[in-house]
Amino acid sequence: MEIGFVAQELHEVFPQAVSKGGEDPNKQPWLIDYAKLTPVLAKAIQEQQLQIEELKKEINVLKGK
């Protein structure tokens, strides 16, 4: 099983990481430069972690801790 992004879908939201292919996808496939995604994904994880910490605090307040 392969795991990854569909280049055509990623191109719609983050075209900087995608190289368009040609007419024949077997000869000139669409390509993704995963290195360009790393900083974006790292930032998203940082933002998500902040939200998790805020929600944990809110839960503790609601539980009376």
Secondary structure, DSSP 8 states (H G I E B T S, - for coil): ------HHHHHHH-GGGEE---S-TTTS--EE-HHHHHHHHHHHHHHHHHHHHHHHHHHHHHHT-
